[in-house]
Amino acid sequence: MELNGVTVAVIGIGASGSAAARLAAEQGGDVYVSDSRTDEAATAHGALLGDAGISVELGRHDIERIAGADIVVASPGIPPDAPVLRALSERGVRWISEPELAARFLPGALIAITGTNGKTTTTLLVDHLLRASGIRSAAGGNVGGGLAPAASDLARSGDPYDWVVLEMSSFQLAAIDTFRPDIGVVTNLSPDHLDRYDTVEAYYADKARLFQNADDDSVWVLPHADEEVAALAGDAPGRRYTFGDAGSHAFVDGEELVVRPFGEIERLLPVRDLPLLGAHNVTNALAAALVARLAGAQSGGIAAGLGSARALPHRLEPIRDEGGVLWVNDSKATNVAATRSALRSLTRPVVLLLGGKDKGEDFTPLASAVRDGVVHVIAYGAVAARAADELRAAIRPGAPGRGGGPAPEIEVVEGSMDAVVSRAAEVARPGDVVLLSPACSSFDMYASYERRGEHFTELARRVA
């Protein structure tokens, strides 16, 4: 595809918007970028784009100019009810996401990974396993945190990749057109982003767009016997492979991770040798190993890659084990399902730090995991009171906790993360895990989950 003579409007000047603008300009497009912000970061991005000959406008959106463009690209952070997108909708103007634009220029075959939880870990792990097998691979997309570039930056690189592995959010999938992965992956599904979606069904519907351009050559990797994911895929054409248990194509056999996409069992490595913390990361590793094998990696390279994998920042990341207390940063757990998964993955008693911006999720589904594995809950931030009340109501007063002991204490701590960490240090006992797994976004106190995790890490190391 060439963009010579094509007008392109990019809404949003963050990392993905800037990458899309540069890609479009380098492909010959006449590019206009706008952003309602005028802060320091937006101004800096605007100056760099301006130096590249791209037209930039900050503080407003020229609706008529955007509506008249041949291609409109909207950054994923802009909600569909934002005034600029509402104005475009009223004019019947469609927009695409940044990965949709990038996919038209990406080299090599495409692996796209979505789901509610585990998609970043799985995306980066697939890339790691492919490269460990000598396959030219690159990861990008919705990864964030500086761990991988935007899809458009991969398209701009000009490198001759065999495979490009993209993490895709529901926001990005909502605005695809021709996007079609050679291998598509769904890690799992659970309610999320209910501060942006009116219903869970609307959230799932955007995830389902992963399958909209499927054909007979498509390959799908899905969790085994997951009815919600199966409904998401519907009757989309292509070959399907599953992971998770003995009835699937990737599972734990005895104490070993194995795959069998081609009939015969291929043994990879013992579970104890997987460096990633938590049972859910075993599932992520099975999914990644299966994808890598389907992409042409050999089992020896996959085994070596699994053995050399490392925990990602803010994802069940061990910080320090001091005085018998292990401090763990799981700030990326921004929904209830992620926190429940983290709790189910740990075998030591947990002091749970829970809270943040109220996204509207019900905390009741956490109750059984809290009752069975947690000795103390510290709720904090904007959602603290509601989260604590819902957990108290769901955990029957006087009901025993794990091992028949007392039910966990649930308290609200007001103030900053400093106060939360100080209280955790007071209540933790040798053998406990202090786990920051908030089940909420960070935006009541921090600009990102990364900054929240970084601050927790600083405080935990100081207290420990």
Sequence and secondary structure as in RCSB ss.txt:
>XXXX:A:sequence
MELNGVTVAVIGIGASGSAAARLAAEQGGDVYVSDSRTDEAATAHGALLGDAGISVELGRHDIERIAGADIVVAS
PGIPPDAPVLRALSERGVRWISEPELAARFLPGALIAITGTNGKTTTTLLVDHLLRASGIRSAAGGNVGGGLAPA
ASDLARSGDPYDWVVLEMSSFQLAAIDTFRPDIGVVTNLSPDHLDRYDTVEAYYADKARLFQNADDDSVWVLPHA
DEEVAALAGDAPGRRYTFGDAGSHAFVDGEELVVRPFGEIERLLPVRDLPLLGAHNVTNALAAALVARLAGAQSG
GIAAGLGSARALPHRLEPIRDEGGVLWVNDSKATNVAATRSALRSLTRPVVLLLGGKDKGEDFTPLASAVRDGVV
HVIAYGAVAARAADELRAAIRPGAPGRGGGPAPEIEVVEGSMDAVVSRAAEVARPGDVVLLSPACSSFDMYASYE
RRGEHFTELARRVA
>XXXX:A:secstr
   TT EEEEE  SHHHHHHHHHHHHTT EEEEEES  SHHHHHHHHHHHHTT EEEESB  HHHHHTSSEEEE 
TTS TTSHHHHHHHHTT   B HHHHHHTT  SEEEEEE SSSHHHHHHHHHHHHHHTT  EEEEETT TTSS  
HHHHHHH    SEEEEE  HHHHTT SS   SEEEE       TTT SSHHHHHHHHHGGGTT  TT EEEEETT
 HHHHHHHTT  SEEEEESSTTSSEEEETTEEEE TTSS EEEEEGGG  S SHHHHHHHHHHHHHHHHTT  HH
HHHHHHHT    TTSSEEEEEETTEEEEE TT  SHHHHHHHHHH  S EEEEEE B     SGGGHHHHHHHEE
EEEEESTTHHHHHHHHHHHS TT   GGG    EEEE  S HHHHHHHHHHH  TT EEEE  SSBSTTT SSHH
HHHHHHHHHHHHH 
